[in-house]
Amino acid sequence: MQSFTDEEPFSEKEREILLSHFTNSDKPIFAIITPKQVDRGALMSRYSRSDKSMRRIFLEEFANNPNRGDEFYKRVLLEYGDDSVAELGEAQIAIEYVSNIAAKKIEDQRIGLSYLEKSSRYVSFDKKNNGQYKYLKEKKIMNSRYADIYIEACDHAFDIYSKNIEAMQRFIIEREPIDNFQFYDSISKKDVQFNNLKESNDIKSAQKIYKSTIKAKSLDLLRGLLPASTLTNLGITGNGRAFEYLLTRLYASNLTEMNVLSDQLYEELNLIIPSFVYRAKNQHGISMQNYLRNTKDVILKMAKEHLSHIKINPNIECVNLIFNEDNTEAEVKIASSILFEQAAGHTLTKIIEYVRSLPIEDRHKIIKTYTSLRTNRRQRPGRAYEMTEYTFEMLTNFGMFRDLHRHRILTLERQLLSTRHGYDVPKEISDLGILDDFKDCMYKCNEVFQILVNDDYPEEAQYVVNFAYKYPFFMKLNLREATHMIELRTLSQGHPDYRYVCQEIFKKIRNIHPILSEGIRFVDLKDYSLERLSSEKNIEKKKREIR
C-alpha cells in the first residue's frame, strides 16, 4: 500500500513506545492496543480533527500525559455534549443472577449493545443454592404480607419443573427411540440407521448427539413452568454511549431490582470507562431519568382514562398482520429501488414513474431476479427489500417472546407481563400425564399475580408469571428483516413455538405480497419431532473432523 505521509520517521525510541500501544509502528493499517479504553476513544476522536497520523498524535499528546484521555472527554463530552464520541469506548460486562424481567428490560435496548444469555434450552434451571431454587426474592414483595404466597408459588413451579425433567426425557426416548434415526457411519462415509453402526466411536458419537437432543427437547417442553423470577446470566458487549443510556433507563425503573442493578453496573463501568458513563448520574442523567419516569406516568394515566371501558379480549390471533402496504405500491417501490443503485444519473422519482408504467410481468421479473441468485439464507436480499413494512400484533407465550425479542432491526413494543390472556400447553405435557400438575402450577401463580396486582403491585407481580402465559406485543419490520427473521427462526433446529409463529408470519406476507415473498427462499414450513438432532449431528461431525 502506497504511503503519502510527510511526517518525520519515528525514532527507535518512539517505535519502542508505540509497540506497547499499537500492533505495529510502520504499516498504514494497525490496531490500537493501548490499555486504557478512554485513551483509545480519545485518540479516535482527536484523530478525526487532525492532519497528523494517529501514532504521531499519541506520541505528542498521550505518551507523556496519563490523564490525556480523561481530560479530552471531560472537555468534549461533558462541556460540548458531543455524544457520538462516547461510542468510541467499549466494555464487556457479565451480569449474573438477574431475573428474566430484568434481562428483558436490559435487552430492550437494541442499538449499541450485543448480548449473550443463558439458554433455557441447554441449561436446566433445577439446581438449588443452599437448598433454595434460584429465583429472585423481590424486595417489595418480600417486605410485604405476600412474601409467603409468592415463595410458595415460585417453589411450586420449580418443583414441578424439576421433578419432570428426567420423566420427560424418558418419555421422549420411548416415543422417539434412537433406532429411528440415522447417524454418520465412518465406514460407509454416509448416514445410516443407528443399529447399523459398527465402529465404537460412531456409536458413542451417535449416543452423545441423541442425548443432547433429548435434553434440549425436554427442557423446551418444560420451560413454560418457569416463573419470570427465574435467575439468568447475561454477557454484554457495548459502547459507552449505549451503556450510559442503559444505566439511565434502569435508574428510571420503578422496580427495585433495576435500581440495584444500575448502581452495581455503574460501579463496574466506572472502573473501566468512567468518562463514558459519568453523565448517567449527573444532573443531565437525573433529568433524563425524570423525563422517562414522568412520561411513563402520564401515558399510564391516559391509558386508564381512554381504555378502561374496553373489554379485554383474551382470544386474539397468535399472529395478526394489522398494517401493510398495498401489493402494487410495495412492488413498485421495491422494483424501483432495485434499479436505482445501478442507474447512474437517474433520480428515484423518474425511476418510480417508469416502473409504474411497466407491464406487471416486467415488474415481477425485476423483483424475482433480485433474489434469484441467493443460494443460502446468509446471502440476504439487499436494501431494496427495506422499502415496504409490516406491523404484526402478536400473542405468544413469554418463553417464545424471549427468542424473538433478540432481533434488532425492528420496532418492538410490549406491555407488562401478566396472566390475562391464558397460557399455552405443549401436547407432550398432556401425553406425559402431568397436565393436572401443569394447570395447578398456572393456577397458583395466577392467584398470586391477581393478589399482587389488586394491591397495587402491578410491576412486581410480573415476577410470578410463568413462561407459558401468553404475552401481547407488536413488531414493525421491513421485508428485509422479515426475510432474515423468518429464514433463521424456521430452521429445523429451532424451538417449535417460534418456528410456528415465524411460519405464520411468512404465510401472511405471502398472502398479501405473493411475488415479494418469493424472495424469502429459505423458509422451512415442515415440522420435526426432534428439532435439534440435525444441528447436533453437524456439530459433532465438525468436531470429529478437527480431531
N, C-alpha and C positions, 0 to 999 in steps of 0.2 A: 504494500500500500504506500503510495507516494506521500511524503511529508512536506508540508508547506510552512512549518514553524520558523519564525525568525528569532526565537528566543535563544539565549546563550545555552550551550550544552550543560548538563548537570555535571558537577564535580564528583569525584569519587566519594567524598564525604556525604554529599547530597544524595547520591544514589543509595548509599548505605541507609540513610534515614528513610528515604522513600520506600525501600523494600520492606519496611516494617508496617507500612500503611497502604501500599498498593501491590498488586501482584507482579508488576514489572515496572521498570523505570525508563524504558526506551521504545516501547511499542505504542502505536496510536489507539489500541484498544486494551483496556486494563480494568480490573475490578478494584473497588475501594474496600480495603480490609482494616482500615483504622478502627481501633477497638470501640471508641465511643460513638453511639448512634447519633448523638446530637452533632458531632463533628461531620459525620457523613452527610447528614441532611443540610447542614450549613454550607458545606463545600459545594454540594449540588446547586443550592440556591445562589450562592455567591458566584459560581462558575457561569451562570446564565447572564450575568451582568458585567462580565469582564472579558477583555480581549486576550487575557493570559490563559495558559493551559492550567488544568486543574492541579497538576503536580507542582507547578510554579506557585500557584496561589497557596497551596498547602505549606510550602517551604517559607514563603514570605509572611503569611498571616497566622498559621496554625502551629507550626512546628515548635515555636518557642513561646506559645501562649496557650496553656492547657485549658483556659476558660473561654477561648475564642468562640467556640460553638454556642455556649450558653449566652454569651454576650450578643451574638448575632440574633438569636431567636428572641431574646428579650426586646431587642430593638425592632425587629421586623414583625414578629408575630404579635407581641403584646402592644407595641406602640402604634403600629400601622395596620394591624389586623389582616395581614396577607395570609389568609387561611391555607392557600394552596401549598405553601412551604411546609406546613405541618404534615403533609403526605410524604415527606422525604425521610422521615424517621419511622422505623418499623420495630415491632416486638412480637415475640411468640410467647403466648401465655397459656398455662394449664389452669383450668377451673374445675375443681373436683368436689364431689358430694353436693351438687346442687339439684334441686327438684326439676322435673320436666316443665313446670310452669316457668321457672327462671331460665332454663335452657332455651325455651321457645322465645321468651322475651329478648334474650341476647341475640338469638338468630333472626329476629325480625329485621335486623339491620343487614341489608343485602350488599351495600357498597362499601368497599374498603376493608372488609374482614372476610377471612376464609375459615371454615370450621371443620373439625372432625369431632364426632360424638360417639360415645359408647353405644354399641349396637344392641338392640333388644332381640336381634335375630341370632347372633353368635354368642352372646353372653347371657347366661341365666341370672336372674335377679333374686335367687332364693337364698343367697348367702346371708349369714347373720353376723353381727358385730356385738360381742358381749351379750349374746342371747337375744338381740333385737334385730328385726328386719331393717334394711337401710332405706328409710323414707324420712322426709322432713317432718319434724315435730314443730309445726308452725307456731311461732311465738305467741301471737294474739290468741289463737285457739287454745294453746296450752295454758295460757293465763286466764282462760275463761272457764265457765262451768261446763263447757262442752268437751274438755280435754279427754275425758274417759271414753265418750262415744266415738270421738274422732280416732283415737288409738284402736279401739275395738274394731271399727270398720276397716281401717287400713291393715291391721293384723289379720283380720278375717280374709281380706282379699289376697294377701301374701300367702296365707295358709293354703288356700285352695290352689293358687298358682303353683306353689312349691310341691305340694303332695301329688300333683298330677303330671309333673314333668316326665318322670320315668314311666308312668302309666300311659301317657300319650305316646311316648317313643315306642313302647311295646305294641300299642295299638297300630301305629303306622307301619311298624315292621311286619306285623301279622297281615295287614291289608296290602302292603307293597313289599313283599319279600325280595331279598337281594337277588334271588334266582331269576326274577322277572327282567333284570336289567343287563345291559351289555357294558363291558369294560375293556380296556386296552390289553391286548394279548401280544407280548413281546416276541412270540414265536411266529405267529401269522402276520404280525405288524398291522393288525386291524382290530376293531371291537368285536367281541364275542360274548355270548351268554356267560354269566358268572360261573356256572357249574362246568363250563368247558375250559376254564383257565387251568393251566398245568404248572406254570412256574410259581414258586412260593412268593417271590417278590410281586408278581402280578396279583396274586390272591390277597396279600397284605395291603397292597395299594387299593384294590377294589373295596376291601372292608373298611379302610380308612375313609375313602370317599363316601361310601354309603353311610357310615356312622355320622360323619359331619352333616350330610344331607338330612338324615333323620332328625338330628338335634335341631337344625335350623327350622325344619318344618314344624316340629313340636313346639318350639318357642314362638314361632309365628302364630300358631293357633291359640296359644295360651296368653299372649301378651295383652289381650283385651281385658284381662282380670286386673292388671297392674293399675294402681291409682296414680294420678298425676304427681303425687308427692314423692314417687319413686326417685331415688337419687341417681344421678348420672355424672359422667365426666365429659368435659369439653376441652379441645385444643383449639386455640385461636391464633391465627397469624393476621396481622393488620398494620395499618399505618397510624401515625399519631393523631391525625385529624379524625379518623374513624373511631379510634379508642376514646377520644375526647367526647365525641357525640354519644357513644355508648354509655360512658360514665354519666353524662347529663341525663340521659333517658332513665337510667337505673336510679339515680338520685331523685328523679321526679315521680317515681312509682309510689303508690300507696302501700305496697307490700313490704313488710319488714325485711324479708329475705333479700329483696332487691337493694334496699338501702345498706344492709350489711355487706352485701356483695360489692357494691360500688365503693365503699370505704376500703375494703380489702384489695380490690382491683387497683384503685388509685394508689394505694401504698406501694404495690409491687411495680406498677408502671413508673411511679415517681423515682424508683431506683435506677431505671434504665433509660427512660426517655422523659425526664422531668419537664423539660421546656415544652414538650408537645402536649402535655395533659394539664398544665398549670391552670388554664382558664376554666377547667371543669368545676373548680371550687372557688374561683374568684368572683367578683361582682358580676362579670359577664355570664359566667356559668350559672350563678344563682338566678339571674334574670331569666335565662333560658329555661331553667327548671320551673320557675314560677309560670312562665308562658305555657309550657307543656301541661302543667298541672291545672292551671286555670282554664285553658281551652277545653281540656277533658271534662272539667266540671260543668261548664256552660253547655257543652254538647249533650252531656248526660241529662241535664235539666230539660233541654229542648226535646230530647228523645222521649222522655217521660210525658211531656206536655202533648206532643203530637201523636205518639204511638200507643199510649196506654189503653186506648179503647179498641185497638185492633187485636183480634183473637189470634193467638199463636197457632200456626198450622204445623203439627209435627210430622206430616206425611208428604213433604215436598220431595221432588225428584232428587236422586243421588247426584246427578249431573244435569244441570239445566242451562242451556245456552240462552241468555237473555238479551244480549246485544251483539249484532254483527252487521256487516256491510252487505248491501245488495250484491248479488253474484256478478253481474255485468260490471258494476263500478269497481269491485275488487279486482276483477281480471284486467280491466283497462289500466288501473293504477300499477299493478304488478308487471304487466307486459311492457308498459311504458318505462318503468324503472329498469327492467332488464335491458332494454335497448339503450337507455340513457348513457350508461357508463362508457360504451364504445362509440357513442355518437358525437364525436368531437365537433364543436361548433354549433350544435343544435340545442335549443332550450327544451326543458322538460314540458313546458306549456305546448310547444309546437308538436312534440312527440306524442303527447296525450291526444291532441286533436287528430293526428294521423292514425293512431291506434283505434280511436273511436270509429274512424271511417272504414276500417278493415273488415272484411268478412269474418264471421265468427271462427271459421276454420283456421284462418291465418293467425288470429289472435291466440287460439288454442295451441297452434304449432309453436309459437314463440314461448309460451309458458311451459309446454311439455319438454321442449329442447333444453330449457334452462336447467332442469333437474335430471335429464335423461342419462347423463354421464356418471351419476352417483353410483358407486359400487359397494359402499358400506355406509353405516349411519354417521361415521365420523366425518365424512365428506358432506358437510351441511350445505343447504341452499344458501345463496348469497343474500345480500341485504335487501334486494328487491322484495323478498318474502316478508319484510318488516312493514310493508305498505298497507296491510289490512290487519284488523284486530278483532278479537273476540272477548266477550265477558261471560264467564261461566259462574253461575251460582252453584255452590257445592254443599252437599250434606253427607259427609263421610265420617267414619269413626275417627276419634282423636289419634289413635295409633297410626292410621293411614295419613292423616293430615301432616304428621311429623315428617313423613317422607317427601311429600310434595312441597312442604314449607321451605325446603332447601334450595329450590330453583330461584335463580337470581333475576333474570331479565323479564320480570313481570311485575304487575301491581297486585298485591295480595292484602286484603283487609279481613279481619276476623273479629269475633266477639269474645266475651269472657266464656270460658269453658263451663258447661252446665249439663244437667241431665234432662233438659226439657224436650228433647227430640227422640228419646228412646235409645236403644243400643243395638249393635249387630252381634249375632251369634254364629260363629262358624259351624257348618254342618257336623264337623267331626266332634264338636263338644257334645252334641246330642248322641252321635254314634258311639262315643266312648261311655255314655251313660252318666255324665256329670252335668247334665242340663239343669237339674234342680239346684245343684251347688252353685252353678254359674248365675242363675237367676237370683238366688239368695244373696250372693255377693253384690249384684247390681242393686237389689232392694235395700240392703243395709247401707250401702254408700249413698244411694239416692236419699234415703231417710235422713242421714246426717247432713247431706247437702241442703235439703229443704229447711232443716232447722237453722243452719248457719245463715242461709240467705234471708230467711224471715226475721232473723235477729240482727240484721244489718252487718253481716259479714260476707258481702257478695263476692269480693275478690279472694278472700281467704277460703271460701267454700270450694273454689276450683281444685284445691289440693286433694280432695277426697273423691273426685270424679275419675272413674276408670277409663282406660284407653278405649274400651268398647263403645262408650257413649258417642252418639252422633254429634258432629260439630259443624255448624254453618260458617262458611266463609265464601268469599268470591275472588276470582282471579281474572285479571285483564291481561291478555298477552297477544303478541303478534304471531303471524303464521310461522315465522322462522323459529321462534322459541317454542311454539306448539309442536313443530316438527321434531325439535330436539327432545322435548319432554316426552312426547308420545313414543318415539322410537327407543329412547332409553328406558322408559318405565314399562314398556310392554315386552322387554326381553324375557326369555323363558325363565331365567333365574329370579325374576322379580317377585315381590310379595303379591299373592293373589288379589289382595284388596286394591292396591294401586294399579295393578295390571288391568283389572276390570274397569276402574274409573277412567284410565287413560284410553282404553279401548272404546269406551262410551264417548269420550271427548272426540276421538278420531271419527267415530260414526256420525256424530252431529256436524262436524266440519264437512265431512263427505256429503252429507245430505244437502247442505246449502251451497257448497263450493266444490262440486264434483271434480272439475278439471284441476283446480289448485291442489286438492287433496291427493292427486296422483303423485305429487312431489314428495309426499310422505311415504317413501318407498319401502321402508324397513319396519313398518308396524307389524306386530305379531298378534294375530287375533285368536290363536289357538289356546287351549287350556292344557295344563300339565299337572301330573299327580305329585311329583317330587321336583319342585321348581329349581332347586339348587344343584341337582345332580350333574347336568351337563357342564355347569361352571366349575364345580369341584373336580370333575374329570379333567378339564382343561388345565386347571391349576396344578394338579398332581402330575399330569403329563409333562408340563414345563419344568417342574421341579426335578423329575427323573432325567430329563434331557440335560439339565445343568449338571447333575451328578455324573 
